[in-house]
């Protein structure tokens, strides 16, 4: 199963993600979840970024929070709304929201 997970909260721990069993896991950072891709705590990036190579952050949510796409960790692909729709319909069989 290919699972896409929307993450909309910055305080999310990775415990929930570790319970998911998927052949392909994609994490789509939206709303306050984009802070995982842009913010470092104590000099370290969010541990969420280590969970899968398929990481995406919504550009509109990055910009509305006063940051730039260039502020995003290099492991994360910046996408727009149209790209998110393509991910939902073409890349992932199931979608979850955390």
Buried (B, 14 or more C-beta within 10 A) or exposed (E): EBBBBBBBBBEBEEEEBEEBEBEBBBBBBBBBBBBBBBEEEEEEBBEBBEBBEBBBBBBBBBEEEEBEEEBBBEEBBBBEEEBBEEBBEEBBEEBBEE
